[in-house]
């Protein structure tokens, strides 16, 4: 008996969910209303999008110490006075 009630409740939930989705109450309605259509250039999001850099790492400093051609970081360091 509990199985039948459980199955009926699940079916009712599925049917109710489909009905709400198809009627547009849960985001199924993707129509654009008249008078609210803005292009991306006129809206706040469009102006922010135009000013955002596409590569955030283009102004980072060089982190590889071996790009100058010296592989030994101690070659210009302290020299032994007893040699």
N, C-alpha and C positions, 0 to 999 in steps of 0.2 A: 504494500500500500504506500509506503514512504517513497519507494522508487518511482511510482506513477506520479505522485505529487511533485517530486523533484524534477522529473522530465517535463511536466506541464509548466512548472515555474520557469525552467530554462527556455522553453519554447516561447512563452509569453514575453520574457525579457528580450529574446532575439527579435521577435516581431515588433515589439515596442521600440527597440533600438533602430531597426530598419526604418520604421515609420518616422521617427524623429529625425534621422539622418536624411531621408528623402524629402521631408518637408522643409528642411533648411534650418531647423532649430539647433542642430549640432554641427554646423559648418558645411553642410552639403550645398548651400546656396552660394555660388561664386559669381553672381551677377554684379555688375558695376552699376551703381545708382547714378542717375543723371545729376549734374551739378556738382558732384564731388570728385569728378575725374580731374586729376592734376598730373601734369607731366613731371618727370623726375627733376627737370631743371628748375621748376617753380617751387617745389616743395622743400621742406627743411632737410629731408633725407637726401634729396638730389644735390643740394648744396654741400652737405657733409660728404657725400660720396665723391664729389669732384675734388675736394681738398684732401682726401686721404691718399697717402703714399701707398703704392702697390708693393714696394719692397722695403720693409722696415729695417733691413740690415744693410742698406746701402751706405750709411754714414758711420758704421762701426769702425773703431780703430783696428789696426793690424795686431793680431794676437800671436802670430807665429814668430818667435825670436830668431829663427834661422833663415829668414828671407833676405837678410842683408848680405849673405854669402859666407859669414863666419859660422862654422859649425861648433867651435870650442868657445863657450862663453867665458872661459878663464884665460884666454890668450892675451888679452890686454891688461890683465890684473897684476897682482904683486909679483915682482921679480926677485929671486933669491940673491941677496948681496954677496953670498959666499961662493958663488959659481964663477 
